[in-house]
Amino acid sequence: MIDDNAPLPQSDRPTATAAGHWVLARAGKRVLRPGGLHLTKVMLEHAQLASADVVEFAPGLGRTAELIIAQPIHSYTGVDQDKNAVTRVKGIVDKVGGVVVNSIAQKSGLPDASADVVVGEAMLTMQGASSKAAIVGEAFRLLRPGGRYAIHELSLTPDSIDPAIADTLRKGLAQTIRVNARPLTQAEWRKVLTDAGFEVEWVGDAPMALLSLRRNLADEGLRGVARIIRNVLRDKELWARVLAMRALFRKYRHHLAGVAMVARKPTESASAAESATTSN
C-alpha cells in the first residue's frame, strides 16, 4: 500500500520548477503513466512475471511495484536515483522481501544476467538519445537470455509525423513540464530496442489522456479524483501548472499517445546462430 504521507520525489523543489510528473503527484495523482493503468496491466501480462526475478527502473511512487508484487514473482528489485522514491517503494515491497537500491538506471550496480524481467515506465522519454541507449543497454546486460524488457513511454503519432511539428511539440513539453522530454514515434521506440539487441514481441498503445476526467476516474477512482481536485483548488501554483500541462496535452492530443512494448533478449543459441550467419 502506498504511504501518501511519505515524502515525494523532488519535494525539495518549488512547484513552479519541479518536473511535471512530480507536480501531478503533489496534486494527489498516483498513476503517472502516459497510457494509463490499463496499458500498464496489459504490458505486465505480456511480460510474463510468474516466478520471475523482476527489476524495475525508476519505480517512483511505487504504483507499478504494487502490481508487480501482487503477481507470483520470485523476487523484486527497484532501482531509483531519488532517495524519497527509494524509501516509498521499500515500504511497499518489504512485505515480499523486495529491495530497492539508490542508483541510476544506466549504472544499476546489479549483477549481469540477474533478472528475467526488467520494467521501466515513463523514464526513457525523459532522456536524450545517448542516455536512452545506455538505459536500454543496462536492461540488456541485466537480463538472462530469453528475458523480457517491458517499457511504457510517451509516443509521437503517427510514425510519419511532420518533423517540424515533432520539434515544436518537444519544445512545448520541455517548457511546460520542466523536463527535456524526448518522446519518439512507435517506429523509433522499436529501433531503440532492436539496436540494443532486443527482439520486440508485443506492442500496445492508448491515448495520452493523463489529465482527462475519464482516464483519471479509471486510474485513480472517484475518491482519488476528489483528492486531486481538492488539492489543486487549494494551491494556486499547483493549479497553474496543471492547467498549463492540460492545455498542452489537449493542443497536441492527435500527436501524443502512450505506447508499451515487451522485447525479448535472444537466447544464447539464437545469438550464436545470428553471429554465424553474419560471419558467413
Order of alpha helices (4+ residues) and beta strands (2+ residues): alpha-alpha-beta-alpha-beta-alpha-beta-beta-alpha-beta-alpha-beta-alpha-beta-alpha-alpha-beta-alpha
